[in-house]
Amino acid sequence: MQAFERFQYARALTCLQRAKSLARTKDDYIFVVCQLAICLESVGDYHGATAVLEEIPTANYQSHPELQYFLATAYAFLNRTQASYELATAYLKSDDSDFDIEATELLQELKQTSPSN
């Protein structure tokens, strides 16, 4: 996390990959995957971010709704607008509010870029 905060993305990616393999609990693993996805997005690897997030079964969305937000963001970068919209909407319906502002802004951006507008 320190490497990421210092914009040392190559080092951060290496550390996060290692942390992913060393995670002892499902919660730790999901946390690391989310951080890894954020780091991958920061270097423009949206396919990589999507891939690591998609490794986590959707059954975990109820206990970790932030996964929906992070995946919605990655999908938006890949122009998968319908999937992004659905996940961001599902996130906003969850009990988690950590990313409500960001998810709402994402939905607004998706609506503005939608071909129907």
C-alpha positions, -999 to 999 in steps of 0.1 A, spaced: 0 0 0 29 23 7 43 17 -28 10 25 -43 6 57 -23 40 67 -35 30 60 -72 55 32 -74 30 10 -93 54 -17 -105 65 -24 -69 29 -21 -57 17 -47 -82 44 -71 -72 36 -67 -35 -2 -70 -41 3 -102 -62 23 -116 -34 -3 -105 -8 -30 -121 -29 -12 -155 -27 -6 -152 10 -40 -140 21 -52 -162 50 -89 -154 50 -115 -148 23 -120 -113 35 -82 -106 33 -81 -121 -2 -110 -99 -14 -94 -68 1 -62 -75 -17 -79 -82 -50 -98 -49 -48 -65 -31 -41 -48 -49 -69 -77 -39 -93 -73 -3 -83 -36 -5 -89 -41 -21 -123 -65 6 -133 -40 32 -122 -16 19 -148 -43 16 -174 -46 -22 -173 -84 -24 -172 -85 -59 -186 -62 -70 -158 -84 -53 -132 -115 -69 -146 -98 -103 -147 -87 -103 -110 -122 -90 -99 -139 -117 -120 -119 -144 -102 -142 -138 -71 -175 -155 -74 -206 -133 -75 -219 -151 -44 -195 -128 -25 -212 -97 -36 -237 -97 -7 -210 -97 19 -186 -76 -1 -207 -52 -22 -177 -31 -30 -167 -57 -55 -197 -46 -76 -185 -10 -75 -149 -19 -84 -160 -41 -112 -185 -15 -125 -156 9 -127 -134 -15 -146 -162 -23 -170 -168 14 -176 -132 18 -188 -137 -11 -212 -169 5 -225 -190 -24 -211 -216 2 -202 -246 -21 -196 -227 -44 -172 -211 -13 -155 -246 3 -151 -261 -29 -136 -233 -34 -111 -232 2 -100 -270 2 -96 -267 -31 -76 -240 -16 -54 -261 14 -46 -289 -9 -35 -266 -27 -10 -260 -18 26 -225 -5 18 -222 32 14 -184 37 12 -186 44 -25 -221 58 -29 -209 92 -42 -185 75 -67 -211 50 -79 -237 77 -83 -212 98 -104 -204 67 -124 -240 62 -132 -244 98 -143 -214 95 -166 -227 62 -180 -261 79 -187 -244 108 -204 -224 86 -227 -252 62 -235 -261 61 -272 -298 67 -263 -290 102 -250 
